[in-house]
Amino acid sequence: MIIDSNQLFAPFYNSNKLPKSFIISDSDYFCPTDLMIKNEIYPKFNWWLKSMKWAQWKHKWDCDNFADAFKLFACGYYERTIESTANGIAIGAIHYMANSRAEDGIQGAHAINIIYAEDEKNDDGTENFKLTFLEPQNGEFYTLTKEEFQSIWMVYI
């Protein structure tokens, strides 16, 4: 499924608050499925991290590095593996105030990945997408609280 770059803003309209910085680099995007992320892209990303000895959090290799690395890895995977006419893959990085960060469980600023994933079709048969969040340090999908979602200050896709 391919979405236009303008559709990237849609999930934020319901909160009546766009992030302070919203960077979009392409005109349209391929939406992967949850299974594609869970069974293909993340396992290969995790293998790559381990092969580079980057799988552990360190002060010099922290949450924003993991989120940026997954975004870049997914872009490369998309270019090499997925047949689509879209200019990019709908995976980016966000910065927000987390109720609990993956590396230490403490509340504070955190970076994870935002994914516009292909979802079930709408009742009228048109394609639909959903917003999901991936913690690239452990491969878990997160559900942000309303407070966390509204605290997002940066989105880069």
Secondary structure, 3 states (H helix, E strand, C coil): CEEEHHHHHHHHHCCCCCCCEEECCCCEEECCCHHHHHHHHHHHHHHHHHHCCCCCCECCECHHHHHHHHHHHHHHHHHHHCCCCCCEECEEEEEEEECCCCCCCCCEEEEEEEEEEEECCCCCCCCEEEEEEEECCCCEEECCCHHHHHCCCEEEC
